[in-house]
Amino acid sequence: MKNILNNDTLTLYFEGELNSYNAENIEKDIEATIQGQTFKKLVLDFANLHYVSSAGLRIVLKLKQKYDDVQIVEASLEVYDVLSMTGFTNIIDVKKALKRIYISGAQLIGEGFFSSVYRIDKDTIIKVFNRVSDPEQIERELKLAKQAFVLGIPTAISFDIVRVDDKLGVRFEMLDCMSLRDAFRDYPDRYNELLDRYVALLKKINTTDCMDESIPSMREAFLKKVEALKPHLEEKYYKKAKALIESVKDSMNFIHGDCHFKNIMVQGDDFLLIDMDTLSRGNFIYELALLRAPYVAFEEDEPGNTEKFLGFKSEFVSKLFFDILDKYLENPSDEAKDKIALVCYIHMMWWTLTNQKDNTKRFEGCKARLLPLLDKYDDLEIK
């Protein structure tokens, strides 16, 4: 029996069928394979196992009784159904094999730093993760999306995690929809209508109580961002940035955290969110500051970056952001705009340090804009 021992995890690979005719021999093979090996976790890889009978299930049960940490991975739908119906999924961790989706010839309808979105057919889109390879991380995002959906935040309905070539993706049902980015592009005469609905969506998110303290705190996330910047700031500026974030009153309201128009789909009269991995809870200033990043800050040190990422000239998206701000805050003061920018530049410095650490031009540019704002304000309250 093929096996691999890696970092205290022993993986056994099963093939064909596991039935009453071969169960005895396979059990002997397993015993011979395991004998003399030291491991903490036992993984049973069912990727090439097409059928399992009750005799095979008894082998799995014996292994579970003998070893504390046993996991089944890559179980086909048929095998998973057998394990589920017989109750094995209640006593052992079972991971289904991911359906494979092919995007050759599919329409690319959205692209960002972390993911790309493709239309497979009229009813289906696939979000492909470019920098996430852990299914459990994606499962957490889907769980957050479902929590938000139940509480009335309009999110696209996700079906399952899939494999797209060597990457992971999520399949969504999206009937005859387009991105909000494309709606602004294709229907310029509807700008004010789309703007109003966009602001309504943001307010809906930011006034919905998440009712769950397990939802990540954006305040805590920003404190970690400030801590990461400590080696790059004078002591007085580090302390000031930390004190300002600590001064922000925490909230149990949802924050999307990346609600630019490429992460919103327009389906008839509905706006639906398709990217929920940044979903958190906190004060609305974080939502506006994080929205300022792609619409304003990414262009400031790299002319042309906005058009490359968002597909619009910087003049358009900058106007869009400040129009959003005017409607969201009802004619905000210059002080309110400054405070939002201050939080934005903390995020931008951290993001650049984390994802593009060689981009010193942007990092230093954001720092040069942040420091005068830190000198200017003693709180982040928006009146």
Buried (B, 14 or more C-beta within 10 A) or exposed (E): EEBEEEEEBBBBBBBEBBBEEBBEEBBEBBEEBBEEEEBEBBBBBBEEBEEBBEBBBEBBBEBBEEBEEBBBBBBBEEBBEBBBEBEBBEBBEBBBBBEEBEBEEBEEBBBBEBBBBBBBEEEBBBBBBEEBEEBEEBEBBBEBBBBBBEEEBBBBEBEEBBBBEEBBBBBBEBEEBBBBBBBBBEEEEEBEEBBEBBBEBBBBBBEBEBEEEEBBBBBBBBBEBBEBBEEBBEEEBBBBBBBBBEEBEEBBBBBBBBBBBBBBBBBEEEBBBBBBBBBBBBBBBBBBBBBBBBBBBBBBBBEEBBBEBBBBEBEBBBBBBBBBBBBBBEEBEEEBBBBBBBBBBBBBBBBBBEEEEEBEEBBBBBBEBBBEBBEEBEEBBBE
